[in-house]
Amino acid sequence: MKEKLYTIPLNDAVNEGDECPFCVIERKLEQDMLDFVLGSCASYMESDVRDATDREGMCRAHFKKMFDYGNTLGNAWILKTHYLRTIREMEEQMKHFKPVKMTVKERLLKGGEEPKTSMGAWVTQKEESCYICNRYKDTYERYLDTFFVLYDKDPAFRKKILDSKGFCLPHFGDVCEGARERLSDKQAAEFYQEIFELMKTNMERVSEDVAWMVEKFDYRNRDADWKNSKDAIQRGMQKLKGGYPADAPYRMQK
């Protein structure tokens, strides 16, 4: 299949030979979003962008990454107007707030996971809303679409995937869900058979690398070869949860 503009990033990610091509995609998209929000393009000064960041806010993880990224003035501007909107919304919630008595069952169960007050529900909604996460999710869905088009139509791409190191567990779950939605029943059955074997092989490979790192701390193996275990901790963490635990913070390019 002839490479097209929208297939290049995914092919490039697979070609990196990483533990998960979608982790490569995720890191690049997140860095692009940090550059967009706080970089030299000064998009935080655009009214439509600021309106969106005021409305959606940021999650805790992305506030931390924005802080690490730098640009004190940009972060301050985003916080300034986001605070004004949040305070207005909070006051509106307070104005209409009505305490709700707990039932006997709720008292016995010590409440529950779901918010039981309108204020709790509002705070939960704020916590779950993030401008960067939302933009990433939209773009990520398109990459999943592209993945299955290539897997179905491009034998070379399919071979690269089956010869790869597989996926991290979170992205593995996403491709399993995606296959059900984007492939026919026959295609999905074949996909699951191939991808399950790929994941089993590579989870065992990383597990063995981690186990050998432990063995290297035995004095009897002091002079033994490290094999592939020198970076086993970060790869082992990535394989289970995604991301790059050994990455330094992504910072603004001065």
N, C-alpha and C positions, 0 to 999 in steps of 0.2 A: 504494500500500500504506500503510495507516494506521500511523503511527509508534508503536512500542512502547518500553517502558522500556529493553529491551536493545539496541534499534537506535539510540537517541539518541546515545551517544558516537561511534559510527561515522559517523553522519550529520553530527554536529558537526565531526568531524575532516576529512571531505571538504569541508565548507563553508568551512574555513579557507583553502582554495586553496593549500596547502603543496606542496612538491615531492613529498611522499609522505604520504598520510593515515595509514599505519601507523607512520610516524615520530612523528606527533602522538600516536597511541595509545600507542606505546612510552614516550615521554617522560612522559605523564600517569600511566601505570601504574607506572613506576619511581619517580616522585615520590611517588605514593600509598604505595608500599611503603616508601620511606625514612621517610615520616611515620608509617607503621604501626610500623616497627621501632624508630625512635628518637624519634618525636614526643611531644607532650604526653600522648598516651593511655598512655604508659609500658608498651606491650605487652611490652617486654623483661623486665619484672618478672613476667609471667605464665609459670607453669611449663611449659605446653605449647608456648609460643612459644620459650622459652629451650631447651627440650629439642630443638626442631627446629633452632634456630640452632647449638646445640652439635654436633648430629649432622651437619648439612649444611655449616656454615661459610659463608664468603663468597668469591667470586672476587676477584682483585686489583682489577679495575675497581670493584667495589662496595665494597670496603674503602676505596678512595680517595674514593668518593662519600660514604660514611658519615663519613669523617674531615672532608671539606669541609662536610658537613651540620651538624656541631657535636654538642653534647650529650656532653661529655667523660665524665660519669658513666655514661650509657647505653652508650657504646662500651666503657668499661672493664668494666662488668658482663658484656657479651656476650663480650668477650675473655677475661675471667677464667675463666668456666666452660667456654668452648670450649677454652681451653688445657688445663684439667684433663682433659677428655675426650680431646683429641688426644694428650696425653702418655701416658695409659693405653693408647690404641690403639697408639701407637708402641712402647711397651714390650712389648706383646703381640706385635707384628710382630718385634721384635728377639729375643724369646724363641724364636720358631719359625723364625728366619731361617737358611737354609742356602745358602752360596755355590754358584753353579752355574758350572762351568767353561765357558769360551767354546769353541765349535767352531772348527776351522780356517777354515771359511767365514765365520763371524762375525768372526773376527779380520781376515780379508782385507777384509771389507765395513765394518770399523770399527763393529760393532754393528748398529744399525738404529734405526728410530723407536720400535718397540714396546719397553716395559720388559722386561728379561731377568731381573730379580730380583723376588721378592715384595715387597721394600721399595720398589723403583722403581714397581711396579704400585700399591701402596698410596698412595704420594705422588701419582702421576698421578690416582688416583681423588679424592684430597682436592683437588687443583688444579681438577678439573672440576666439583666440587660447590659449589653456591651457593644459599643459601636464597632470595635475591631472584630470581635467574635462574629457579629452579625454579617459583616462584609466577607469575612473568611468563609463562613458557612455557605453563603451564596456561591462563591467562586469554587469552593471545594466540590459542591454538587456537580458543577459543570465538568470538573476534572474526573469525577466518577463516571459521568456520561461518556467522556472521551475514552476512559480506560476500557469500558465494555465495548465500545465501537471498535477500538483497536484490537482488543482480545478476540473479538468475533471475526473481524475482517482482515487482520494483518497477521499472517502466520509467523513472520519474523518477530513481531512484538510478542506474540503468544509464547514463542520459544524463549525469548529473553526473560519473560516472567517466570516460566517454568524452570529456567536455569538460574534464577536469582536466589537471594537469601530470604524471599518471602516478605512478610509484613510484620509490623508490631501487632500486638493483640487488638488494640482499639481499631486500627485501620483494617485488620483482618475481619473484625466484626462488621465494619462498614461494607467491605466488598462482598461479604456473604449476604448481607441484607440487600445490597445493590443488585446482585445476580438474580435474586427472586423478582425484583421489579423490572429489570432491564433485559433479561434473557428469556427465551422460550423455556418451557419445562424441560425439553430435551437438552437444550444448551446448558441450562442451569445444572442439571444432573451431572453432565460431563465436567462442567466447571468445578463443582463441589468436589468431585472425585480427585481431580488434578490438584486443586488448591489445598485440599486437606492433607494430601501426601506431602506437598511442598512445605506446609507449615509444620507438620509433625517432624520432618527431617531437620528443619532449621531450628525449631525450638530445642530439639535434642542436641544439635550442634552447639548452640549457645550455652545450654545447660552443662555440656561437657567442658566447654572453655572455662566456665565459672568454677566447676569442680576441680579442674586442674590448677587453677589459681590457688585454691585452698591447699591442694597438695604441695604446691611450690613452697609453702610456708613450713613444711616439714623439713627439718634439717637434712634428712636423708635425700631430699630432692634438690638441695641447694645448688648443685651444679647441673641439674637437668635442664633441658631446653624449655623455654617458656611456651613453646608451640604458639597457639593463637590466643593466649590468655592475658597478654599484657593490658589490653583494653577491655577485658571481659566484664568488668563492673559496669561501665557506662553502656556497653552494648546490651548487657543483661537487663539493665533498668529500662533502656529504650525498648527492647523487645516486649517487655511486659506492659509498659505504660505509654510508650511513644515519646517523642521529643529527644532532646540531646542534653542530658544532665551535665556533660563535661564542657558544654559551650560557655564561653565567656559572655557577659552581657553584650547585647548589640547596641552600639553607641552611634550617636550622630556623627556623620563625617564632616569635619570642620572645613 
